[in-house]
């Protein structure tokens, strides 16, 4: 179980060209408060492109609002 003082969050990385979420990573929000952009390999395009940070829980994984 994670500690309450844990500052690392799970983020999803979305391709700028294909808009697919292929990679997940963790990030320390105290050290890097800005959005993360990484150059990763896209198997669909078969080349390296830039992936940007989004929330991990998107779409149907997101909890319904009450």
HTML snippet that shows the backbone in 3Dmol.js (N, CA, C, O; Angstrom):
<script src="https://3Dmol.org/build/3Dmol-min.js"></script>
<div id="view" style="width:600px;height:400px;position:relative"></div>
<script>
const pdb = `
ATOM      1  N   UNK A   1       0.826  -1.174   0.000  1.00  0.00           N
ATOM      2  CA  UNK A   1       0.000   0.000   0.000  1.00  0.00           C
ATOM      3  C   UNK A   1       0.875   1.244   0.000  1.00  0.00           C
ATOM      4  O   UNK A   1       1.923   1.264   0.646  1.00  0.00           O
ATOM      5  N   UNK A   2       0.466   2.259  -0.700  1.00  0.00           N
ATOM      6  CA  UNK A   2       1.244   3.490  -0.812  1.00  0.00           C
ATOM      7  C   UNK A   2       1.090   4.333   0.450  1.00  0.00           C
ATOM      8  O   UNK A   2       0.047   4.322   1.103  1.00  0.00           O
ATOM      9  N   UNK A   3       2.143   5.054   0.770  1.00  0.00           N
ATOM     10  CA  UNK A   3       2.087   5.957   1.915  1.00  0.00           C
ATOM     11  C   UNK A   3       1.271   7.180   1.555  1.00  0.00           C
ATOM     12  O   UNK A   3       1.131   7.518   0.379  1.00  0.00           O
ATOM     13  N   UNK A   4       0.731   7.843   2.567  1.00  0.00           N
ATOM     14  CA  UNK A   4      -0.044   9.055   2.302  1.00  0.00           C
ATOM     15  C   UNK A   4       0.856  10.207   1.887  1.00  0.00           C
ATOM     16  O   UNK A   4       0.412  11.117   1.187  1.00  0.00           O
ATOM     17  N   UNK A   5       2.110  10.180   2.307  1.00  0.00           N
ATOM     18  CA  UNK A   5       3.022  11.261   1.952  1.00  0.00           C
ATOM     19  C   UNK A   5       3.743  10.992   0.634  1.00  0.00           C
ATOM     20  O   UNK A   5       4.658  11.728   0.266  1.00  0.00           O
ATOM     21  N   UNK A   6       3.338   9.951  -0.071  1.00  0.00           N
ATOM     22  CA  UNK A   6       3.981   9.603  -1.333  1.00  0.00           C
ATOM     23  C   UNK A   6       3.629  10.635  -2.400  1.00  0.00           C
ATOM     24  O   UNK A   6       2.452  10.854  -2.688  1.00  0.00           O
ATOM     25  N   UNK A   7       4.642  11.271  -2.988  1.00  0.00           N
ATOM     26  CA  UNK A   7       4.428  12.348  -3.958  1.00  0.00           C
ATOM     27  C   UNK A   7       4.532  11.864  -5.397  1.00  0.00           C
ATOM     28  O   UNK A   7       4.373  12.661  -6.321  1.00  0.00           O
ATOM     29  N   UNK A   8       4.797  10.574  -5.609  1.00  0.00           N
ATOM     30  CA  UNK A   8       4.904  10.035  -6.964  1.00  0.00           C
ATOM     31  C   UNK A   8       3.522   9.623  -7.454  1.00  0.00           C
ATOM     32  O   UNK A   8       2.772   8.959  -6.737  1.00  0.00           O
ATOM     33  N   UNK A   9       3.190  10.020  -8.678  1.00  0.00           N
ATOM     34  CA  UNK A   9       1.898   9.702  -9.269  1.00  0.00           C
ATOM     35  C   UNK A   9       2.104   8.951 -10.573  1.00  0.00           C
ATOM     36  O   UNK A   9       3.087   9.175 -11.279  1.00  0.00           O
ATOM     37  N   UNK A  10       1.176   8.060 -10.889  1.00  0.00           N
ATOM     38  CA  UNK A  10       1.213   7.341 -12.152  1.00  0.00           C
ATOM     39  C   UNK A  10       0.605   8.232 -13.227  1.00  0.00           C
ATOM     40  O   UNK A  10      -0.482   8.781 -13.050  1.00  0.00           O
ATOM     41  N   UNK A  11       1.311   8.369 -14.335  1.00  0.00           N
ATOM     42  CA  UNK A  11       0.825   9.190 -15.449  1.00  0.00           C
ATOM     43  C   UNK A  11       0.845   8.356 -16.721  1.00  0.00           C
ATOM     44  O   UNK A  11       1.630   7.416 -16.848  1.00  0.00           O
ATOM     45  N   UNK A  12      -0.021   8.707 -17.658  1.00  0.00           N
ATOM     46  CA  UNK A  12      -0.034   8.071 -18.962  1.00  0.00           C
ATOM     47  C   UNK A  12       0.623   8.980 -19.981  1.00  0.00           C
ATOM     48  O   UNK A  12       0.520  10.204 -19.889  1.00  0.00           O
ATOM     49  N   UNK A  13       1.293   8.388 -20.947  1.00  0.00           N
ATOM     50  CA  UNK A  13       1.938   9.166 -22.001  1.00  0.00           C
ATOM     51  C   UNK A  13       1.183   8.950 -23.301  1.00  0.00           C
ATOM     52  O   UNK A  13       1.022   7.818 -23.755  1.00  0.00           O
ATOM     53  N   UNK A  14       0.715  10.058 -23.903  1.00  0.00           N
ATOM     54  CA  UNK A  14      -0.101  10.020 -25.113  1.00  0.00           C
ATOM     55  C   UNK A  14       0.717  10.524 -26.291  1.00  0.00           C
ATOM     56  O   UNK A  14       1.420  11.530 -26.194  1.00  0.00           O
ATOM     57  N   UNK A  15       0.613   9.810 -27.399  1.00  0.00           N
ATOM     58  CA  UNK A  15       1.301  10.197 -28.627  1.00  0.00           C
ATOM     59  C   UNK A  15       0.675  11.469 -29.185  1.00  0.00           C
ATOM     60  O   UNK A  15      -0.548  11.609 -29.187  1.00  0.00           O
ATOM     61  N   UNK A  16       1.503  12.395 -29.658  1.00  0.00           N
ATOM     62  CA  UNK A  16       0.974  13.629 -30.240  1.00  0.00           C
ATOM     63  C   UNK A  16       0.365  13.402 -31.613  1.00  0.00           C
ATOM     64  O   UNK A  16      -0.557  14.120 -32.001  1.00  0.00           O
ATOM     65  N   UNK A  17       0.858  12.422 -32.354  1.00  0.00           N
ATOM     66  CA  UNK A  17       0.365  12.199 -33.707  1.00  0.00           C
ATOM     67  C   UNK A  17      -0.803  11.224 -33.766  1.00  0.00           C
ATOM     68  O   UNK A  17      -1.793  11.498 -34.445  1.00  0.00           O
ATOM     69  N   UNK A  18      -0.711  10.084 -33.067  1.00  0.00           N
ATOM     70  CA  UNK A  18      -1.764   9.068 -33.165  1.00  0.00           C
ATOM     71  C   UNK A  18      -2.782   9.157 -32.031  1.00  0.00           C
ATOM     72  O   UNK A  18      -3.821   8.499 -32.090  1.00  0.00           O
ATOM     73  N   UNK A  19      -2.504   9.963 -30.992  1.00  0.00           N
ATOM     74  CA  UNK A  19      -3.407  10.163 -29.848  1.00  0.00           C
ATOM     75  C   UNK A  19      -3.675   8.859 -29.093  1.00  0.00           C
ATOM     76  O   UNK A  19      -4.751   8.687 -28.520  1.00  0.00           O
ATOM     77  N   UNK A  20      -2.715   7.952 -29.088  1.00  0.00           N
ATOM     78  CA  UNK A  20      -2.842   6.697 -28.354  1.00  0.00           C
ATOM     79  C   UNK A  20      -2.028   6.776 -27.071  1.00  0.00           C
ATOM     80  O   UNK A  20      -0.957   7.382 -27.033  1.00  0.00           O
ATOM     81  N   UNK A  21      -2.555   6.154 -26.022  1.00  0.00           N
ATOM     82  CA  UNK A  21      -1.860   6.089 -24.747  1.00  0.00           C
ATOM     83  C   UNK A  21      -1.158   4.737 -24.677  1.00  0.00           C
ATOM     84  O   UNK A  21      -1.795   3.718 -24.410  1.00  0.00           O
ATOM     85  N   UNK A  22       0.137   4.727 -24.914  1.00  0.00           N
ATOM     86  CA  UNK A  22       0.886   3.478 -25.001  1.00  0.00           C
ATOM     87  C   UNK A  22       1.799   3.236 -23.811  1.00  0.00           C
ATOM     88  O   UNK A  22       2.083   2.085 -23.479  1.00  0.00           O
ATOM     89  N   UNK A  23       2.259   4.285 -23.168  1.00  0.00           N
ATOM     90  CA  UNK A  23       3.233   4.149 -22.093  1.00  0.00           C
ATOM     91  C   UNK A  23       2.681   4.723 -20.799  1.00  0.00           C
ATOM     92  O   UNK A  23       1.902   5.676 -20.807  1.00  0.00           O
ATOM     93  N   UNK A  24       3.102   4.119 -19.670  1.00  0.00           N
ATOM     94  CA  UNK A  24       2.783   4.601 -18.336  1.00  0.00           C
ATOM     95  C   UNK A  24       4.074   4.727 -17.562  1.00  0.00           C
ATOM     96  O   UNK A  24       4.984   3.914 -17.729  1.00  0.00           O
ATOM     97  N   UNK A  25       4.163   5.738 -16.716  1.00  0.00           N
ATOM     98  CA  UNK A  25       5.344   5.941 -15.900  1.00  0.00           C
ATOM     99  C   UNK A  25       4.928   6.660 -14.622  1.00  0.00           C
ATOM    100  O   UNK A  25       3.780   7.080 -14.483  1.00  0.00           O
ATOM    101  N   UNK A  26       5.868   6.799 -13.693  1.00  0.00           N
ATOM    102  CA  UNK A  26       5.600   7.555 -12.475  1.00  0.00           C
ATOM    103  C   UNK A  26       6.407   8.837 -12.513  1.00  0.00           C
ATOM    104  O   UNK A  26       7.435   8.930 -13.183  1.00  0.00           O
ATOM    105  N   UNK A  27       5.914   9.828 -11.772  1.00  0.00           N
ATOM    106  CA  UNK A  27       6.564  11.133 -11.781  1.00  0.00           C
ATOM    107  C   UNK A  27       6.446  11.736 -10.395  1.00  0.00           C
ATOM    108  O   UNK A  27       5.400  11.632  -9.753  1.00  0.00           O
ATOM    109  N   UNK A  28       7.513  12.366  -9.935  1.00  0.00           N
ATOM    110  CA  UNK A  28       7.505  13.087  -8.669  1.00  0.00           C
ATOM    111  C   UNK A  28       6.983  14.497  -8.940  1.00  0.00           C
ATOM    112  O   UNK A  28       7.612  15.268  -9.665  1.00  0.00           O
ATOM    113  N   UNK A  29       5.840  14.827  -8.359  1.00  0.00           N
ATOM    114  CA  UNK A  29       5.205  16.110  -8.649  1.00  0.00           C
ATOM    115  C   UNK A  29       5.916  17.287  -7.997  1.00  0.00           C
ATOM    116  O   UNK A  29       5.726  18.426  -8.423  1.00  0.00           O
ATOM    117  N   UNK A  30       6.726  17.041  -6.976  1.00  0.00           N
ATOM    118  CA  UNK A  30       7.466  18.137  -6.354  1.00  0.00           C
ATOM    119  C   UNK A  30       8.638  18.578  -7.223  1.00  0.00           C
ATOM    120  O   UNK A  30       8.911  19.774  -7.330  1.00  0.00           O
ATOM    121  N   UNK A  31       9.330  17.634  -7.841  1.00  0.00           N
ATOM    122  CA  UNK A  31      10.501  17.968  -8.659  1.00  0.00           C
ATOM    123  C   UNK A  31      10.114  18.452 -10.048  1.00  0.00           C
ATOM    124  O   UNK A  31      10.782  19.330 -10.594  1.00  0.00           O
ATOM    125  N   UNK A  32       9.056  17.906 -10.634  1.00  0.00           N
ATOM    126  CA  UNK A  32       8.644  18.272 -11.995  1.00  0.00           C
ATOM    127  C   UNK A  32       7.160  18.611 -12.017  1.00  0.00           C
ATOM    128  O   UNK A  32       6.343  17.752 -12.351  1.00  0.00           O
ATOM    129  N   UNK A  33       6.791  19.842 -11.667  1.00  0.00           N
ATOM    130  CA  UNK A  33       5.370  20.205 -11.653  1.00  0.00           C
ATOM    131  C   UNK A  33       4.781  20.409 -13.049  1.00  0.00           C
ATOM    132  O   UNK A  33       3.563  20.355 -13.216  1.00  0.00           O
ATOM    133  N   UNK A  34       5.637  20.646 -14.061  1.00  0.00           N
ATOM    134  CA  UNK A  34       5.147  20.858 -15.423  1.00  0.00           C
ATOM    135  C   UNK A  34       4.818  19.526 -16.083  1.00  0.00           C
ATOM    136  O   UNK A  34       5.163  18.462 -15.569  1.00  0.00           O
ATOM    137  N   UNK A  35       4.143  19.598 -17.238  1.00  0.00           N
ATOM    138  CA  UNK A  35       3.824  18.388 -17.985  1.00  0.00           C
ATOM    139  C   UNK A  35       5.101  17.770 -18.541  1.00  0.00           C
ATOM    140  O   UNK A  35       6.011  18.470 -18.986  1.00  0.00           O
ATOM    141  N   UNK A  36       5.143  16.462 -18.504  1.00  0.00           N
ATOM    142  CA  UNK A  36       6.306  15.718 -18.964  1.00  0.00           C
ATOM    143  C   UNK A  36       6.158  15.396 -20.443  1.00  0.00           C
ATOM    144  O   UNK A  36       5.084  14.988 -20.885  1.00  0.00           O
ATOM    145  N   UNK A  37       7.230  15.575 -21.211  1.00  0.00           N
ATOM    146  CA  UNK A  37       7.262  15.203 -22.621  1.00  0.00           C
ATOM    147  C   UNK A  37       8.486  14.342 -22.857  1.00  0.00           C
ATOM    148  O   UNK A  37       9.608  14.753 -22.560  1.00  0.00           O
ATOM    149  N   UNK A  38       8.275  13.153 -23.390  1.00  0.00           N
ATOM    150  CA  UNK A  38       9.370  12.225 -23.642  1.00  0.00           C
ATOM    151  C   UNK A  38       9.332  11.752 -25.087  1.00  0.00           C
ATOM    152  O   UNK A  38       8.264  11.638 -25.688  1.00  0.00           O
ATOM    153  N   UNK A  39      10.495  11.482 -25.629  1.00  0.00           N
ATOM    154  CA  UNK A  39      10.594  10.947 -26.982  1.00  0.00           C
ATOM    155  C   UNK A  39      10.644   9.429 -26.877  1.00  0.00           C
ATOM    156  O   UNK A  39      11.625   8.872 -26.385  1.00  0.00           O
ATOM    157  N   UNK A  40       9.587   8.754 -27.338  1.00  0.00           N
ATOM    158  CA  UNK A  40       9.457   7.303 -27.221  1.00  0.00           C
ATOM    159  C   UNK A  40       9.159   6.706 -28.586  1.00  0.00           C
ATOM    160  O   UNK A  40       8.856   7.419 -29.543  1.00  0.00           O
ATOM    161  N   UNK A  41       9.253   5.384 -28.656  1.00  0.00           N
ATOM    162  CA  UNK A  41       9.004   4.661 -29.900  1.00  0.00           C
ATOM    163  C   UNK A  41       7.516   4.378 -30.061  1.00  0.00           C
ATOM    164  O   UNK A  41       6.863   3.914 -29.126  1.00  0.00           O
ATOM    165  N   UNK A  42       6.984   4.658 -31.243  1.00  0.00           N
ATOM    166  CA  UNK A  42       5.601   4.347 -31.575  1.00  0.00           C
ATOM    167  C   UNK A  42       5.587   3.133 -32.505  1.00  0.00           C
ATOM    168  O   UNK A  42       6.077   3.224 -33.630  1.00  0.00           O
ATOM    169  N   UNK A  43       5.039   2.004 -32.063  1.00  0.00           N
ATOM    170  CA  UNK A  43       5.020   0.825 -32.925  1.00  0.00           C
ATOM    171  C   UNK A  43       4.097   0.974 -34.131  1.00  0.00           C
ATOM    172  O   UNK A  43       4.302   0.323 -35.155  1.00  0.00           O
ATOM    173  N   UNK A  44       3.097   1.817 -34.015  1.00  0.00           N
ATOM    174  CA  UNK A  44       2.179   2.027 -35.126  1.00  0.00           C
ATOM    175  C   UNK A  44       2.853   2.781 -36.276  1.00  0.00           C
ATOM    176  O   UNK A  44       2.691   2.421 -37.442  1.00  0.00           O
ATOM    177  N   UNK A  45       3.613   3.835 -35.934  1.00  0.00           N
ATOM    178  CA  UNK A  45       4.318   4.624 -36.945  1.00  0.00           C
ATOM    179  C   UNK A  45       5.722   4.091 -37.230  1.00  0.00           C
ATOM    180  O   UNK A  45       6.345   4.463 -38.225  1.00  0.00           O
ATOM    181  N   UNK A  46       6.209   3.225 -36.356  1.00  0.00           N
ATOM    182  CA  UNK A  46       7.532   2.615 -36.451  1.00  0.00           C
ATOM    183  C   UNK A  46       8.659   3.641 -36.485  1.00  0.00           C
ATOM    184  O   UNK A  46       9.602   3.537 -37.270  1.00  0.00           O
ATOM    185  N   UNK A  47       8.529   4.643 -35.601  1.00  0.00           N
ATOM    186  CA  UNK A  47       9.594   5.627 -35.409  1.00  0.00           C
ATOM    187  C   UNK A  47       9.406   6.304 -34.055  1.00  0.00           C
ATOM    188  O   UNK A  47       8.380   6.127 -33.398  1.00  0.00           O
ATOM    189  N   UNK A  48      10.397   7.073 -33.650  1.00  0.00           N
ATOM    190  CA  UNK A  48      10.337   7.789 -32.384  1.00  0.00           C
ATOM    191  C   UNK A  48       9.578   9.098 -32.567  1.00  0.00           C
ATOM    192  O   UNK A  48       9.841   9.858 -33.499  1.00  0.00           O
ATOM    193  N   UNK A  49       8.626   9.351 -31.657  1.00  0.00           N
ATOM    194  CA  UNK A  49       7.863  10.595 -31.657  1.00  0.00           C
ATOM    195  C   UNK A  49       7.727  11.079 -30.217  1.00  0.00           C
ATOM    196  O   UNK A  49       8.126  10.380 -29.286  1.00  0.00           O
ATOM    197  N   UNK A  50       7.173  12.256 -30.035  1.00  0.00           N
ATOM    198  CA  UNK A  50       7.037  12.850 -28.699  1.00  0.00           C
ATOM    199  C   UNK A  50       5.718  12.398 -28.067  1.00  0.00           C
ATOM    200  O   UNK A  50       4.654  12.459 -28.685  1.00  0.00           O
ATOM    201  N   UNK A  51       5.824  11.944 -26.819  1.00  0.00           N
ATOM    202  CA  UNK A  51       4.668  11.566 -26.011  1.00  0.00           C
ATOM    203  C   UNK A  51       4.548  12.570 -24.873  1.00  0.00           C
ATOM    204  O   UNK A  51       5.550  12.914 -24.247  1.00  0.00           O
ATOM    205  N   UNK A  52       3.335  13.047 -24.596  1.00  0.00           N
ATOM    206  CA  UNK A  52       3.122  14.024 -23.536  1.00  0.00           C
ATOM    207  C   UNK A  52       2.278  13.419 -22.420  1.00  0.00           C
ATOM    208  O   UNK A  52       1.574  12.429 -22.617  1.00  0.00           O
ATOM    209  N   UNK A  53       2.364  14.027 -21.270  1.00  0.00           N
ATOM    210  CA  UNK A  53       1.717  13.512 -20.062  1.00  0.00           C
ATOM    211  C   UNK A  53       0.210  13.776 -20.047  1.00  0.00           C
ATOM    212  O   UNK A  53      -0.255  14.837 -20.464  1.00  0.00           O
ATOM    213  N   UNK A  54      -0.541  12.785 -19.555  1.00  0.00           N
ATOM    214  CA  UNK A  54      -1.963  12.940 -19.251  1.00  0.00           C
ATOM    215  C   UNK A  54      -2.240  12.214 -17.945  1.00  0.00           C
ATOM    216  O   UNK A  54      -1.350  11.575 -17.383  1.00  0.00           O
ATOM    217  N   UNK A  55      -3.464  12.312 -17.465  1.00  0.00           N
ATOM    218  CA  UNK A  55      -3.837  11.547 -16.293  1.00  0.00           C
ATOM    219  C   UNK A  55      -3.865  10.067 -16.642  1.00  0.00           C
ATOM    220  O   UNK A  55      -4.084   9.705 -17.799  1.00  0.00           O
ATOM    221  N   UNK A  56      -3.647   9.218 -15.662  1.00  0.00           N
ATOM    222  CA  UNK A  56      -3.692   7.782 -15.906  1.00  0.00           C
ATOM    223  C   UNK A  56      -5.122   7.334 -16.165  1.00  0.00           C
ATOM    224  O   UNK A  56      -5.367   6.554 -17.085  1.00  0.00           O
ATOM    225  N   UNK A  57      -6.074   7.818 -15.363  1.00  0.00           N
ATOM    226  CA  UNK A  57      -7.457   7.369 -15.462  1.00  0.00           C
ATOM    227  C   UNK A  57      -8.221   8.228 -16.460  1.00  0.00           C
ATOM    228  O   UNK A  57      -8.704   9.307 -16.118  1.00  0.00           O
ATOM    229  N   UNK A  58      -8.327   7.751 -17.681  1.00  0.00           N
ATOM    230  CA  UNK A  58      -9.077   8.446 -18.717  1.00  0.00           C
ATOM    231  C   UNK A  58     -10.153   7.510 -19.253  1.00  0.00           C
ATOM    232  O   UNK A  58     -10.002   6.289 -19.206  1.00  0.00           O
ATOM    233  N   UNK A  59     -11.222   8.077 -19.756  1.00  0.00           N
ATOM    234  CA  UNK A  59     -12.250   7.267 -20.388  1.00  0.00           C
ATOM    235  C   UNK A  59     -13.030   6.434 -19.397  1.00  0.00           C
ATOM    236  O   UNK A  59     -13.455   6.936 -18.356  1.00  0.00           O
ATOM    237  N   UNK A  60     -13.221   5.171 -19.711  1.00  0.00           N
ATOM    238  CA  UNK A  60     -14.065   4.320 -18.878  1.00  0.00           C
ATOM    239  C   UNK A  60     -13.382   3.913 -17.576  1.00  0.00           C
ATOM    240  O   UNK A  60     -14.052   3.376 -16.693  1.00  0.00           O
ATOM    241  N   UNK A  61     -12.090   4.142 -17.418  1.00  0.00           N
ATOM    242  CA  UNK A  61     -11.408   3.832 -16.168  1.00  0.00           C
ATOM    243  C   UNK A  61     -11.685   4.881 -15.096  1.00  0.00           C
ATOM    244  O   UNK A  61     -11.425   4.655 -13.914  1.00  0.00           O
ATOM    245  N   UNK A  62     -12.203   6.010 -15.509  1.00  0.00           N
ATOM    246  CA  UNK A  62     -12.425   7.116 -14.576  1.00  0.00           C
ATOM    247  C   UNK A  62     -13.648   6.826 -13.698  1.00  0.00           C
ATOM    248  O   UNK A  62     -14.658   6.305 -14.171  1.00  0.00           O
ATOM    249  N   UNK A  63     -13.537   7.172 -12.427  1.00  0.00           N
ATOM    250  CA  UNK A  63     -14.624   6.953 -11.475  1.00  0.00           C
ATOM    251  C   UNK A  63     -15.773   7.922 -11.760  1.00  0.00           C
ATOM    252  O   UNK A  63     -15.526   9.089 -12.064  1.00  0.00           O
ATOM    253  N   UNK A  64     -17.010   7.465 -11.669  1.00  0.00           N
ATOM    254  CA  UNK A  64     -18.154   8.360 -11.920  1.00  0.00           C
ATOM    255  C   UNK A  64     -18.265   9.418 -10.823  1.00  0.00           C
ATOM    256  O   UNK A  64     -17.985   9.143  -9.656  1.00  0.00           O
ATOM    257  N   UNK A  65     -18.672  10.621 -11.202  1.00  0.00           N
ATOM    258  CA  UNK A  65     -18.865  11.721 -10.244  1.00  0.00           C
ATOM    259  C   UNK A  65     -20.199  11.551  -9.554  1.00  0.00           C
ATOM    260  O   UNK A  65     -21.183  11.144 -10.172  1.00  0.00           O
ATOM    261  N   UNK A  66     -20.229  11.862  -8.273  1.00  0.00           N
ATOM    262  CA  UNK A  66     -21.474  11.726  -7.498  1.00  0.00           C
ATOM    263  C   UNK A  66     -21.974  13.058  -7.035  1.00  0.00           C
ATOM    264  O   UNK A  66     -23.008  13.132  -6.371  1.00  0.00           O
TER     265      UNK A  66
END
`;
const viewer = $3Dmol.createViewer("view");
viewer.addModel(pdb, "pdb");
viewer.setStyle({}, {cartoon: {color: "spectrum"}});
viewer.zoomTo();
viewer.render();
</script>
